[in-house]
Structure formats: structure tokens, C-alpha cells
Amino acid sequence: MKPLLAIDPGASGGLAWTDAEGITHAEKMPEGMTAQADRLRALAVEHTKLVAVMEKTGTARPTDAKPAAAKFARHVGNLEAILYTLGIPTTEVAPGVWQRFLGEFPKDKPDRKRAIRELMARRFPALSVTLKTADALGILTWATQKQLSMPVE
């Protein structure tokens, strides 16, 4: 199995990955760009031929605070630049795509987040699934299924 990294890019997001042996790992997003770059570099070294899938973000809503939206956009851009610099091929997936793959969830964001966390905790009982890692694990679940359905090179 090709090592696969899933990224929920929010500051309260997380990283989830499956290594070459098929073991799944998850952790909260490191704080700060230097810590994020260091962690992604370590994963790239540890898992050769690592590929990544990151949640597609970038659309601000009229209710979003402009400074917060700009900070989030810089954060996502930093992650993209780190992945590019490390030579980790990266694709994006819209939240609605991976969430629909997992099933139906409540419209209310806090309820939806809790439902995803509960589903991922059942799917990955060996992991301590938190609100910070649940979306990354959901993205990883979608990406793993997509990877398994792709022709082998």
C-alpha cells in the first residue's frame, strides 16, 4: 500500500496517514508553520513515496471575519508550499465530496463534527479520535477508497 496522508488544514484540524504496512495514525495539526513543516518533513522522510490529499478550502462566507479569513488562507497556502517543497504530490477534495462518501450528517456544524468524530472512532477503535483528528480521518477514509479503486501502476 502506498503511504497516504490526509490533511484537514484548519488550525483546529489534523493529520491522518496510513503507512506502507496499512497502519493508520492521526494527530492534531502542529501549531505554527515551523512545526508543521518539521512534521511534514519527518513524515516524508519516514514514508517514501508519500502522497497527500488535503481538504479543499478557500471560499470565504460573508459572515467570516476578514482578518480570520486572511489568516486561514495564509495557513492553507503555507501547507501547500511545504508539501510542494517536500515533493509530496497533493490533491484536494471538497468537504462535501468526502462527507457524502461517509454518509449523511447533520447540517449544524457542531453536530456534524461530533457525528463524524463518532463514526471515525468506530472505524478506528485503536486510535484516540478527537474533533481535531476526525475530519482528517474522514478524508483519509475517502482517499484510501479512491486509491484502492485506482489502477495499480
Buried (B, 14 or more C-beta within 10 A) or exposed (E): EBBBBBBBBBEEBBBBBBBBEEEBBBBBBBEEBEEBBEBBBEBBEEBEEBBBBBBBBEEBEEEEEEEEBEEBEEBBEBBBEBBEEBEBEBEBBEBEBBBEBBEEBEEEEEEBBBBBBEBBBEBBEEBEBBBBBBBBBBBBBBBBEBBEEEEEE
